[in-house]
Amino acid sequence: MGEFRPYTVAEAAELTGFSVQTITRMFEHEPGVLVIERKTAMGKQRYRSIRIPRAVFERVIRRITVK
């Protein structure tokens, strides 16, 4: 995958200085973001894996940056 590897939430948080929770809220419903979700066997907890393609990351950062 190399340079096309999407960012994890932790990587995006490190790049921006925002918290993991803030990055999750910013990107979880953004078009183009990959969200894989599953519930535990008892259905009480959910596990989400979020991957943010670089193009989506850059688009959102441009949108929130003061010009």
N, C-alpha and C positions, 0 to 999 in steps of 0.2 A: 504493500500500500504506500509506503514511503511518504512523500510530501502530500499525498491525498488523504492520509489518515486523519479522521475527524478528531476534534478535541474531546476529552472527557470533561465533566463538570469541574473536577479539581484543577485540570490544566487551564481551563477558561478562567477560573477564579484566580489562579496564580498570575495569569497574564493581565488581568484587569485590576486586581487588588480588591475585588468584591468577595463576599463570603460565598461559600458553596450554596447556601440557601438562596441567596440573591440571584446567583447564576441560574439555579434551577427554576426559580420563578420567572426570570427573564426569558428563558429559552424553551421551557417545556411545551408551550403551545405555539411556538414559532414554526411556520411552514418550512419544511426541509430538515428539521431536526429528527433524529432517529430515537424513538422511545420504545424500549422493550419492557413490558411490564408483566409480572406474574405474581400470583398470590401464593402464600405458603399452603401446605397441605390442609391446615385447619381453616384457611381463608381469613385469618385474623390480621395478618401483616401482608404488605405488598413489597415487592422488590422491583425497583426500576433501574434500568440501565439507560442512560441518556448519552448520546453522542452528537456533537455539534460540528457539522461540516464547516470547514474554514470559510467558505463563501457566505454561509449563514452568519457565522461569528462576525465577519467583517461588515456585513450588511447591518446587523443590529448595532454594532459599535459605532458605525458611521451615523446611524439614525439617532443615537442618544448623545452623540458628541456635540457640544456647543460649537457653533460655527462663527 
